[in-house]
């Protein structure tokens, strides 16, 4: 790779691997979190020839740039990408975004915001509230310089005082460090967390790393969230957060080593030690979930993938190196999980390349049946467009496997784990196994067909179950209320004492007895009682037949001729119009206490029982006009 000096690489793409030159460029080590826009569509890049700081499009990094801030030495972008500060050595510019990423307004120009001071330019960073310029010792006098802090709201409005050498006139000027009056004393670089709530900086020239709440930076009594140290002779330098904020990686100057820190417990959970890979200018980048780590030094770039591991796995064995390129002094920036920016310095020249050609054909390059493209396993192809073939065997990369073979495209080595082992490389015990060789059954398992099988509700309990425990050589299910049987398979309320059959009215295809039989209805699901549907109880004795509704929820009546209603409760011949409130009203001459309209009112006579007509008794029609009443 002697000709390839600096690269943009698509880390996850199946194509787009060949080099395309973008421009002469170099990375300026701006704080992590400021190089990529919040929506992930843009990234910042400092280029030389000509010297300028550019916004480029992630989807088209080899295309035209989106915006140029002109020349500059060090810079800081706000987390929301709406304020940009650039340091020209003694002069400063502040830009404010007025619309899209291509629309910026110069608010403060050559203002000498920090005239006469030598602040820690490598350690500058911007939160949503403050621009922080950490203090260092003055280059000429050796005296300590206080950290300078500006309100971002003032930067946004352009209202800062200009041309002043009096630090007391600077807005929000504070002494922010417990060591003398310096904050992030002697820092190499700082790194903002993805949500900008925390900042990590090395102090006392890398002896340890402190993590601070960004909301507490101007509090003289502030205390760090965590202090990471005990590095021995290692000097903390470059730092990088995973995009989900769960991992903080710290690379060490003078040693090609990175410590990975769990940001919940603030404990080191893995150590990447690559002694054959150079010692100086070490940088680190972490994928969004912390599963892949890129480690760079003056001798090249290595890529490490997280393995399956347990608490007993040594810290140095939790990640495995899967790629190595030895091409000189390298700087890296992970734009996202699919786009990696790589810069290699050789012979004083630095050139930025983009990858846009075809990826290597691993099946054609790695012709041995046991070989696969080891670089392709991390998806980046190789820097020069050539694949590196590695052996796929029972010893590497597989550890405890019965078989190992490349996949059809030879981009991955697939391991078939031996009994008791699991994981991508067969390095951890499978569920149900324990012991140093994963050959012992765990306490919660039983032996089934010669295998350790964990007791589980899904496997050993077919009915509603609250818990399952090991009981000797079997698994015991604790049933939910109302259920019984070895697997909680039967509804005890509907089961005849002693089992084997359902009580009258209860039924189930598998004799679980948790439902009602046909023509029965239940009071719940599952039911505690099953009541038969009868004409007398459910249809007022006026039905030709009665059954259930299919869901065993209610009885359905088939009424005798002349009767209507859900329960055959109404005599149709006597029903008149609807009364007030939607109630039924009987026709004239018909009456019934329950408004069934199946009888004649007083002084009326009917033609049948129940009547089809009710005739009013009158002197004329029944007594020939000769009646007194």
Secondary structure, 3 states (H helix, E strand, C coil): CCCCCEEEEECCCCCCCCEEEEEEECCCCCCECCCECCCCCEEEEEECCCCEEEEEEHHHCCCCCCEECCCCCEEEECCCCCEEEEECCCCEEEEEECCCCCCEEEEEECCCCCCCCCECHHHCEECCCEEEECECECCCCCCECCCEEEEHHHHHHCCCCCCCCCHHHCCCCCCCCCECCECCCCCCCEEECCCCCEEEEEECCCCEEEEEEHHHCCCCCCCCCEEECCCCCCEEEEEEECCCCCEEEEEEECEEEEEEEECCCCEEEEEEECHHHCCCCCEEEECCCCCEEEEEECCEEEEEEECCCCCCCCHHHCEEEEEEECCCEEEEEEEECCEEEEEEEECCECEEEEECCCCCCHHHHCCCCCEEECHHHHCCCCCCCCCCEEECECCCECCCEEEEEECCCCCCEEEEECCCEECCCCCEECCCEECCCCCEECCCEEEECCEEEECCHHHHCCCCEEEEEEECCEEEEEECCCEECCCCCEEHHHECCCCCCECCCEECCCCCCCEECCCEEECCCCCCCEEECCHHHHCCCCEEEEEECCCCCCEEEEECCCEECCCCCEEHHHEEEECHHHCEEECCCEECCCCCCCEECCCEEECCCCCCCEEECCHHHHHCCCCCC
